[in-house]
Amino acid sequence: MNQIKAKLKIYGELMRVEKPIGTLLLLWPTLWAWLIAGNGHPSWIVGAMLVLGTFLMRSVGCIINDVADRKIDLHVQRTQNRPFARGVVCVKEALTLAFILTILAILCLLPLNLLSWLLSIPAFFLAVSYPFTKRFFPLPQAYLGLAFSFGIPIAFAAQVNAVPLLAWLIFLANTAWTIAYDTIYALVDKEDDLKIGIQTSAITFGQYDIAWIMFFHILFLFTLIAIGLWIPFSWPFWISIVLVFLHQAKQYIEIKTHIREKCFKAFLDNNHIGFFVFIGILAHYLVQ
């Protein structure tokens, strides 16, 4: 029994169950789209499938990432305690777990429509291929931005059986936001990544890394404003926009120091930004 518990704990680590930040950052924009596509009254079945599917596919992505980085994680300060780095799991085990989770994610598509199924194909490809882009692509954070945004068109497809231009505007906003916060995340590992030859936007942007992070944060903010004017949203959403701006300013103060701990905290704080936008959208529909 103890061996089973120990193995399950290891599998949970591979899935990052104890670190839900990635799932939350992936989930918030999907929920924004779900609310907007449903005009404030979306299908709860669709919502449940989106939440469960997001958790499962994020877990699959984490497992594939650990398999791809299994010879690297030991040399990076932040990842030295991952299962592969500790030698407590093998590739076959990890891939079997990823396969099972993928099947469960596919089952989440069953209550949805054909367009949702079709959009899940590029979404799955982006999720499992992202870890390998760090070997050759100078801006893997942009690739991750696409992967982390595909829940948006899927949510629209599941809700209204179409992906309008508004959905792609939300897609753009989230891609910019993802590049910003994942570049902040890359700042944490910048020194280690330089030593082992991993490609990240934090390295590619060089001495202008903070400027580029804030550029994508501002692009995100202005795209949110465009979305708010398009719909149009009422006052609760605009309060959330102010909170987003204040949080971005706070992140700038933290990351300009290039101190690892402060950069990591700034990365984690992006969960608040996603939450603020969600509450702003939800409150808009509640006060109508």
Secondary structure, DSSP 8 states (H G I E B T S, - for coil): -HHHHHHHHHHHHHTTTT-THHHHHHHHHHHHHHHHHTTT---HHHHHHHHHHHHHHHHHHHHHHHHHTTTTGGGSGGGTTSHHHHT---HHHHHHHHHHHHHHHHHHTTTS-HHHHHHHHHHHHHHHHHHHHTTT-S-HHHHHHHHTTTHHHHHHHHHHSS--HHHHHHHHHHHHHHHHHHHHHHHHTHHHHHHHT---HHHHTGGGHHHHHHHHHHHHHHHHHHHHHHTT--HHHHHHHHHHHHHHHHHHHHHTT--HHHHHHHHHTHHHHHHHHHHHHHHHHHH-
